């Protein structure tokens, strides 16, 4: 299977663990639960994508050059 898929799975686990330590509700206004969850969801996807591509590009640069 593709290496990038494994990196996505591994990074997703680490991002979920890291985001569990953040109290993001203090940033948002009261009664804005949907917006807070949507922001949290999009931020998590963005972090997973960015970190995965960083690791994958770095590993291809190191091992295949």
MMTF fields as JSON, N, C-alpha, C and O atoms, coordinates in Angstrom:
{
  "mmtfVersion": "1.0.0",
  "mmtfProducer": "UNKNOWN",
  "numBonds": 259,
  "numAtoms": 260,
  "numGroups": 65,
  "numChains": 1,
  "numModels": 1,
  "chainsPerModel": [1],
  "groupsPerChain": [65],
  "chainIdList": ["A"],
  "bondAtomList": [4, 2, 8, 6, 12, 10, 16, 14, 20, 18, 24, 22, 28, 26, 32, 30, 36, 34, 40, 38, 44, 42, 48, 46, 52, 50, 56, 54, 60, 58, 64, 62, 68, 66, 72, 70, 76, 74, 80, 78, 84, 82, 88, 86, 92, 90, 96, 94, 100, 98, 104, 102, 108, 106, 112, 110, 116, 114, 120, 118, 124, 122, 128, 126, 132, 130, 136, 134, 140, 138, 144, 142, 148, 146, 152, 150, 156, 154, 160, 158, 164, 162, 168, 166, 172, 170, 176, 174, 180, 178, 184, 182, 188, 186, 192, 190, 196, 194, 200, 198, 204, 202, 208, 206, 212, 210, 216, 214, 220, 218, 224, 222, 228, 226, 232, 230, 236, 234, 240, 238, 244, 242, 248, 246, 252, 250, 256, 254],
  "bondOrderList": [1, 1, 1, 1, 1, 1, 1, 1, 1, 1, 1, 1, 1, 1, 1, 1, 1, 1, 1, 1, 1, 1, 1, 1, 1, 1, 1, 1, 1, 1, 1, 1, 1, 1, 1, 1, 1, 1, 1, 1, 1, 1, 1, 1, 1, 1, 1, 1, 1, 1, 1, 1, 1, 1, 1, 1, 1, 1, 1, 1, 1, 1, 1, 1],
  "groupList": [{"groupName": "UNK", "atomNameList": ["N", "CA", "C", "O"], "elementList": ["N", "C", "C", "O"], "formalChargeList": [0, 0, 0, 0], "bondAtomList": [1, 0, 2, 1, 3, 2], "bondOrderList": [1, 1, 2], "singleLetterCode": "X", "chemCompType": "L-PEPTIDE LINKING"}],
  "groupTypeList": [0, 0, 0, 0, 0, 0, 0, 0, 0, 0, 0, 0, 0, 0, 0, 0, 0, 0, 0, 0, 0, 0, 0, 0, 0, 0, 0, 0, 0, 0, 0, 0, 0, 0, 0, 0, 0, 0, 0, 0, 0, 0, 0, 0, 0, 0, 0, 0, 0, 0, 0, 0, 0, 0, 0, 0, 0, 0, 0, 0, 0, 0, 0, 0, 0],
  "groupIdList": [1, 2, 3, 4, 5, 6, 7, 8, 9, 10, 11, 12, 13, 14, 15, 16, 17, 18, 19, 20, 21, 22, 23, 24, 25, 26, 27, 28, 29, 30, 31, 32, 33, 34, 35, 36, 37, 38, 39, 40, 41, 42, 43, 44, 45, 46, 47, 48, 49, 50, 51, 52, 53, 54, 55, 56, 57, 58, 59, 60, 61, 62, 63, 64, 65],
  "secStructList": [7, 7, 2, 2, 2, 2, 2, 2, 2, 2, 2, 2, 2, 2, 2, 2, 2, 2, 2, 6, 6, 7, 7, 4, 4, 4, 6, 1, 7, 6, 6, 7, 2, 2, 2, 2, 2, 2, 2, 2, 2, 2, 2, 2, 2, 2, 2, 2, 2, 2, 2, 2, 2, 2, 2, 2, 2, 2, 2, 2, 2, 2, 2, 7, 7],
  "xCoordList": [0.839, 0.0, 0.891, 2.085, 0.306, 1.043, 1.534, 0.809, 2.758, 3.364, 2.597, 2.491, 2.067, 1.368, 0.116, -0.243, -0.54, -1.734, -1.359, -2.067, -0.256, 0.211, 0.582, 0.299, 1.212, 1.572, 0.316, 0.258, -0.699, -1.967, -2.586, -3.038, -2.607, -3.209, -2.438, -3.039, -1.128, -0.289, -0.422, -0.558, -0.383, -0.48, -1.865, -1.988, -2.907, -4.262, -4.372, -4.987, -3.785, -3.806, -3.084, -3.587, -1.922, -1.165, -1.871, -1.82, -2.522, -3.24, -4.439, -4.724, -5.135, -6.267, -5.792, -6.434, -4.69, -4.14, -3.703, -3.948, -3.062, -2.604, -3.775, -3.748, -4.798, -5.947, -6.799, -7.574, -6.663, -7.419, -6.966, -7.72, -5.739, -5.218, -5.583, -5.302, -6.203, -6.535, -7.994, -8.892, -8.217, -9.584, -9.966, -9.756, -10.52, -10.806, -12.119, -12.407, -12.912, -14.209, -14.083, -15.016, -12.965, -12.814, -12.603, -12.748, -12.265, -12.043, -13.364, -13.454, -14.368, -15.635, -16.66, -16.566, -17.626, -18.718, -19.608, -19.58, -20.388, -21.323, -22.398, -22.774, -22.881, -23.934, -23.519, -24.38, -22.258, -21.735, -21.051, -19.908, -21.757, -21.189, -20.899, -19.843, -21.82, -21.629, -20.405, -19.604, -20.259, -19.126, -17.815, -16.807, -17.817, -16.608, -16.218, -15.041, -17.196, -16.902, -16.445, -15.546, -17.058, -16.652, -15.228, -14.438, -14.894, -13.542, -12.541, -11.481, -12.87, -12.015, -11.794, -10.673, -12.85, -12.793, -11.916, -11.045, -12.146, -11.358, -9.9, -9.001, -9.663, -8.295, -7.572, -6.391, -8.271, -7.662, -7.323, -6.232, -8.245, -7.955, -6.784, -5.937, -6.746, -5.644, -4.313, -3.319, -4.292, -3.048, -2.597, -1.409, -3.524, -3.176, -2.598, -1.585, -3.235, -2.77, -1.376, -0.49, -1.192, 0.088, 1.224, 2.306, 0.989, 2.04, 2.366, 3.533, 1.344, 1.578, 2.405, 3.357, 2.04, 2.803, 4.212, 5.134, 4.404, 5.746, 6.602, 7.735, 6.068, 6.82, 7.09, 8.201, 6.084, 6.245, 7.258, 8.13, 7.145, 8.09, 9.505, 10.472, 9.62, 10.938, 11.549, 12.743, 10.729, 11.256, 11.638, 12.636, 10.874, 11.258, 12.491, 13.291, 12.655, 13.845, 15.092, 16.141, 14.984, 16.129, 16.465, 17.628, 15.462, 15.725, 15.823, 16.415, 15.269, 15.248, 16.108, 15.996, 16.948, 17.881, 19.281, 20.194],
  "yCoordList": [-1.172, 0.0, 1.246, 1.175, 2.343, 3.582, 4.06, 3.984, 4.548, 5.039, 6.224, 6.374, 7.055, 8.262, 7.929, 8.677, 6.835, 6.434, 6.086, 6.459, 5.379, 5.045, 6.298, 6.402, 7.237, 8.488, 9.256, 9.826, 9.278, 9.933, 9.332, 10.064, 8.025, 7.354, 7.679, 7.992, 7.61, 7.884, 9.336, 9.61, 10.256, 11.675, 12.013, 12.852, 11.385, 11.628, 11.268, 11.999, 10.154, 9.749, 10.785, 11.167, 11.24, 12.22, 13.572, 14.234, 13.985, 15.261, 15.186, 16.147, 14.069, 13.907, 13.952, 14.581, 13.302, 13.321, 14.74, 15.193, 15.435, 16.793, 17.756, 18.604, 17.642, 18.542, 18.259, 19.115, 17.078, 16.754, 17.607, 17.803, 18.108, 18.903, 20.377, 21.141, 20.79, 22.194, 22.445, 21.716, 23.478, 23.903, 25.008, 26.189, 24.624, 25.57, 26.314, 27.275, 25.89, 26.522, 27.922, 28.715, 28.248, 29.582, 30.647, 31.836, 30.247, 31.186, 31.669, 32.804, 30.835, 31.125, 31.738, 31.608, 32.401, 32.987, 31.883, 30.743, 32.248, 31.278, 30.921, 31.743, 29.695, 29.158, 29.09, 29.119, 29.002, 28.831, 27.464, 27.36, 26.44, 25.094, 24.557, 23.966, 24.755, 24.24, 24.873, 24.175, 26.177, 26.866, 26.427, 26.298, 26.196, 25.739, 24.341, 24.069, 23.462, 22.102, 22.078, 21.318, 22.904, 22.992, 23.513, 22.981, 24.542, 25.082, 24.027, 23.867, 23.316, 22.261, 21.161, 20.681, 20.771, 19.733, 20.169, 19.418, 21.386, 21.893, 22.114, 21.857, 22.589, 22.77, 21.436, 21.335, 20.42, 19.093, 18.53, 17.994, 18.644, 18.173, 18.922, 18.326, 20.223, 21.021, 20.604, 20.478, 20.39, 19.985, 18.611, 18.4, 17.683, 16.341, 16.422, 15.787, 17.197, 17.335, 17.962, 17.457, 19.051, 19.746, 18.912, 18.845, 18.288, 17.487, 16.252, 15.886, 15.608, 14.43, 14.782, 14.079, 15.863, 16.252, 16.687, 16.443, 17.322, 17.688, 16.448, 16.377, 15.482, 14.253, 13.481, 12.996, 13.366, 12.614, 13.282, 12.612, 14.591, 15.3, 15.258, 15.102, 15.394, 15.333, 13.943, 13.815, 12.901, 11.541, 11.225, 10.544, 11.7, 11.454, 12.245, 11.791, 13.398, 14.208, 13.538, 13.532, 12.983, 12.358, 11.008, 10.747, 10.139, 8.758, 8.532, 7.539, 9.407, 9.15, 10.126, 10.196, 10.866, 11.742, 11.254, 11.878],
  "zCoordList": [0.0, 0.0, 0.0, 0.293, -0.322, -0.441, 0.928, 1.92, 0.967, 2.206, 2.767, 3.985, 1.905, 2.341, 3.153, 4.062, 2.841, 3.596, 5.033, 5.968, 5.208, 6.551, 7.337, 8.531, 6.659, 7.323, 7.717, 8.806, 6.835, 7.169, 8.428, 9.308, 8.515, 9.676, 10.945, 11.973, 10.884, 12.047, 12.493, 13.685, 11.553, 11.887, 12.42, 13.313, 11.896, 12.392, 13.864, 14.64, 14.248, 15.654, 16.514, 17.571, 16.077, 16.85, 16.927, 17.964, 15.851, 15.863, 16.804, 17.519, 16.812, 17.725, 19.171, 20.012, 19.467, 20.824, 21.197, 22.315, 20.268, 20.551, 20.717, 21.608, 19.88, 19.97, 21.201, 21.629, 21.768, 22.969, 24.156, 25.11, 24.092, 25.198, 25.099, 26.022, 23.998, 23.782, 24.17, 23.75, 24.971, 25.3, 24.325, 24.601, 23.204, 22.129, 22.348, 21.635, 23.312, 23.552, 24.132, 24.009, 24.757, 25.338, 24.269, 24.552, 23.054, 21.966, 21.377, 20.909, 21.395, 20.719, 21.662, 22.882, 21.074, 21.838, 22.392, 21.929, 23.381, 23.962, 22.942, 22.107, 23.019, 22.156, 20.686, 19.806, 20.412, 19.053, 18.954, 18.509, 19.369, 19.429, 18.039, 17.814, 17.101, 15.75, 15.092, 14.47, 15.225, 14.631, 15.262, 14.568, 16.569, 17.254, 16.785, 16.551, 16.649, 16.189, 14.742, 14.382, 13.915, 12.513, 12.394, 11.615, 13.153, 13.149, 13.617, 13.013, 14.679, 15.223, 14.179, 14.005, 13.499, 12.469, 11.295, 10.855, 10.788, 9.66, 10.04, 9.239, 11.253, 11.719, 11.843, 11.512, 12.316, 12.431, 11.056, 10.863, 10.097, 8.741, 8.119, 7.454, 8.339, 7.794, 8.39, 7.675, 9.69, 10.349, 9.868, 9.622, 9.735, 9.248, 7.842, 7.547, 6.976, 5.598, 5.538, 4.848, 6.257, 6.221, 6.808, 6.226, 7.936, 8.576, 7.746, 7.614, 7.186, 6.351, 5.12, 4.782, 4.457, 3.275, 3.62, 2.842, 4.757, 5.2, 5.427, 4.952, 6.144, 6.421, 5.132, 4.919, 4.279, 3.04, 2.109, 1.557, 1.934, 1.073, 1.635, 0.89, 2.927, 3.556, 3.396, 3.127, 3.563, 3.448, 2.002, 1.769, 1.043, -0.355, -0.734, -1.552, -0.165, -0.423, 0.145, -0.499, 1.33, 1.98, 1.362, 1.055, 1.172, 0.788, -0.709, -1.133, -1.518, -2.958, -3.755, -4.979, -3.08, -3.787, -3.685, -4.226]
}
